[in-house]
Amino acid sequence: MQEEFTNKPGKTGITRLIDATCYSWQGLLAAWRNEAAFRQEVTLAVFLIPLALWLGDSGVERAMMIGATLLVMIVELLNSAVEAAIDRIGPEKHPLSKFAKDTGSAAVSLSLLLWLFTWGCILLPRWIGG
């Protein structure tokens, strides 16, 4: 019989929030140490986020440009998590493992296209006189 999911008693309130924050930082640091693509995206974001603040004409434009930039990193983190879980299962080839890894990669590609589209829609009309 399958064990039923229940909310187990545990940490609540500020203690839970502090623990969750620590786990998030550990995840970011692990991704930085182990994922070259994440390091590249963070490095670009260090330049792109101030650029978005400077180039955006409104709060909405700035938010869209920064949001698209952050979304790329978010999707990369999720893709890395999927890949780690699949690799943890074992090295043998399996169609479902390939599917999981390929769809994670596709998600990263789509987030990059969204980034390009967002920045392009905001900046191209200014540069081509539209």
RARACOR-V446114 format. One record per pair of residues at least 24 apart in sequence whose ideal C-beta (glycine too) atoms are under 7 Angstrom apart, sorted by the first residue. I is the first residue (numbers start at 1). GAP is how many residues later the second one is. Records with the same first field share a line. If there is no record, write none. Layout:
I: GAP  GAP
//
This chain:
31: 46  49
35: 45
37: 39
38: 35  38  39  42
41: 31  32  35
42: 31
45: 24  28
55: 68
61: 61
64: 54  58
65: 53  54  57
68: 46  47  50  51
69: 46
71: 40  43
72: 39  40  43
75: 32  33  36
76: 32
79: 25  26  28  29
//
